[in-house]
Amino acid sequence: MKQYLIGEASELTGLSRDTLRFYEKKGLIRSERKENGYRVYSEEELSALVSILYRRRMNYSLKGIGSNLMEEEQQLSGMKELTEKALLEEKAELRKHALSIKRLHLTMRDISSIEKDLGRYRILEFPEIFLLGTYGSYMDTTFSWFRLSSERDGLDMSYLLSRYKSCGRELQYSDTSLIFYKDTDEELEAYLKGCGKKLYGMSGRKCLFTVADISCREAELDTVQKILAEGKSRGLSLSREVYTVNLIDSMKEGQRISYREIYIPII
């Protein structure tokens, strides 16, 4: 049976000499020493590298590969266990990446909304959203966001929806809800339904809509007055209830800008 020097084995397999030495140190392959002290590998050992590399590309751990190859009497059951474990880990990674992509899509959605509707007005249906909870203050809702985000991956994609009543030149705060947009993620939507969460009652209702920079209380009041005036100029009868949804924050000239979507229902 032919034997191969480490340089030849490296050239044939595409593995570096250091990798071959590392696999040998871990007991995955064996070499013999010639009289001159050079390492040589048998054809059988090089053939074993096919199985090792294939399993590494399935993200098997070296420890798992080693125990699986060495304990031949448990090889099939050991391989099954390793494969099931690796499969679960890969699915978890896929899920993790899928949620990251959904988060990026939501951020792009927010940016597009700001670019398209900042300071502009249009009639729009209130979005379909799941109500996760309603609280007496914005901060209570924020703390709920932190809690839910730690309980289940993906619920950090929730938004904060605040409700006000317009009273002349004043806005009277009512409450803030934690919401989750329908069709964001099927698995999380099924989970929410299983928890008894339902679509928000405003979902689908026609509203006069805009996006505004709500960096201070005065800007918020001014924006509401402008949208009410816009509704009047269009001959629309608008509700006194005002709904705002938090979008991403930005910076301009060292100042923080808080963007909000604003909905006022049409009666």
N, C-alpha and C positions, 0 to 999 in steps of 0.2 A: 504494500500500500504506500502510495507516494506521501511524502512529508513536505511541508512548506515552511520556509523560514519566515520570520515575522514580517520582513519587508515584502515578501511575496504574498503572504496572507493579507497584508494591508492593501496591496495593489489590487488583488483579486476581489476583495470584499468591499472596498471603498471605505473601510474603517481605519482610523489612525492607529498607529502603534500604541499610543497611550490608551486608546479605547480597548484594544485587544488585551493589553496588560491589566487594565481595570477589570474587564470581564473575567480574566483569569484569577485575579485577586479575590473576586467575589465568588469564585467557584463555579462559574457558569460554563467555562471551557477549561481544558487542560492542555498543557504543553509538555514536551519532553526536552531534555537538554542533551545536545550532542557533546562529543568529547571536547570540542573547542569552546563549550559553554553557550553556544547559540541556541535560542528557543526554536523549536519546530512544532508545527501543528499537523495532526493527521487530517485526512479527508473527512473522517467522521466528525471531528471537532469543528471543522469549517462548515460542514453541513448543519450542525447544531445551531450555528449562528443565524441561519435562515429563520428558525423558530423563535430564537431570541429577539431578533430585530422586528419580526412581525408582531410579536407580543408587545414590544416596547412602543411600536407605532399605534397600538391599541391602548397605550398609557398604562400598561401593567407596570407595577413597581419591580425593581430588580430583585427585591427580597422575595416577592411573590413568584417571580419567574424561577428563581433559584430553588425554592422549596418545591415548586411544581415539577422541575426537571429532575431533581435529585431523588425525590421520593416516588420512584416509579410505580410502586404498588398503589399509590393514591393519585396517580397522574390525571386520570379522567375526572375524578371527583374534585381534585384540586383545581384543575383547569376550569371546570364548571363554576366553582366558587369564585375564582379570580375573574372570570368573564362576566358573571352576574354583577360583581362588585364594580368592575370597570364600566359596565354598561350603565349602571345607576349613576356613577360619577359623571360620565359623559352626558347623560340626559340632564343632570343637574347643571352642568356647565352650559349646555345648550339653552336651558331655561333662563339661566343667568344672563346670557348674551341676548336672548330674545327680549327680556325685560329692559335691558340697556338700550336696545334699538327702539323699543316703544317709548322710553323716556326721551330719547333724541327726537322722535317724531312729535311728541307732545311739545317739546321746546320749539321745534320748527313751526308747529301750529301756532304757538303763542307769538313768535316773532312775526309770522305772516299776518296774524290778526292785528298786531300793532302797526305794521307797515301799511296794511290795507285800510284800516278803519280809524286810525288815530285822528281825532277831530272831525270825522265824517259821520253821517247819520244814515241809517237804513233800517227798514222793517225786517225783523228776523225772528224766527221761532226760537223760543227758549230751548237750550240744549237738553237732550235726554240725559239725565244724571241720576245716580243712585245716592240716596241720602244716608250717610253713615252715622250722623248724629248732629244735634243742634244744641248750642251752648249759649250761655248768657253773656259771654265776652269773647273778643277776638283771641285773647291769650289762652283762654280755656280750650278753644278750638285748636290753637297751635300746639298746646300740650297733648291734646288727643291725637294730633297728626304724628307727633313723636312716638307716642305709645303704640299706635296701630302700625307704624312703619317698622317698629322693632318686633312686632308680633308676627307679621307675614310680609315676606319680600314682595314688593310691587305696590303695596298700599301707600308708599311714599308718592305715588302718582296722583294722590288725592289733591283737590283744590279747596280753597276756602271761599265760601259764598256768604257775603254779609247782606243783611236786609235792613232797610231804613224806611222811615215814613217822611215824606216831604211835607213840611208845614211852613208855607210861605217861603221866607228866605232861610229857613232852618231845616236841618236834617235830624230827625230823631232816630237814634240807633235802636234796633229791635233785637237782633240776635245774629249769630254766625254759625253756619253749618259746614260740616266737612262733607265734601261730595266727590263722587268718582264718575267720570264720563263713561256712558254706555259705549260699548264696542271698542274700548281701550284694550281689553285683554279677556278672552273667553274664559280662561281658567279662573281668574279673579272674579269675574262676573258671576260665574257659577257658585263660587265660594260665598259671595255676598248674598246671592239669592238663598243659598242654604242657611245663611245666618238671619234670614227674614228681612233683609234690606230690600226696599222697594224704590221704584222710580219716584222722583220728586214731583209733587203735584203741579208744579209750574211747567214741567216738561211739555214742549210742543206748543205752548201758548205764544201768540204773536206779541212782539214787543218792539218798541223803538230802541235802537241799539247804537252804541258808540264805544270807542276805546279812548281812555283819557289818562293823562299823567296826574295821578293823585299823590303828589309829593307833600301836600300840606292840606289842612282842613279847609282853608279858603279855596284852594283849587278844586276840591271835591264839591263844595257848595256851588261854586261858579259853574262847574260842568253840568251839574243837575239842573241849574237854572237855564242853561243853554239848551239842554235837550228838551226841557219842558217848553221853552219858547219855540223850538223847532217843531215839536208836536203840534203846538197851537197854530203855527204857520201852515201846517199841512192839514189842518182841520181834524186832527185826531183827538179823541178823548182818552186821556192817559190816567192810569191809576196813580194814587199817591204813593204807592209802594215802589221803592227803588232797590234793585239788586245789583251788587257788584261782585265780580269774580276776580281773584288775584291772578295776575300774570307774572312773568319774570320781572325782576328788578334790574335796573341798568345804572350806569354812571355817566354823568356829563359834567365836565369841568369841575370834577371833584365832588359833585353833588349827587346823592342817590335819587334815582327816579323810580317811582313805583307806578307801574302801569296796571290799570284795571279795565275789565270789560263792564259796561254798564247797561242794564236792561230795565226799561220801564214798561210794564204791561199795557197793552191797548185794551180799553174797556169795550 
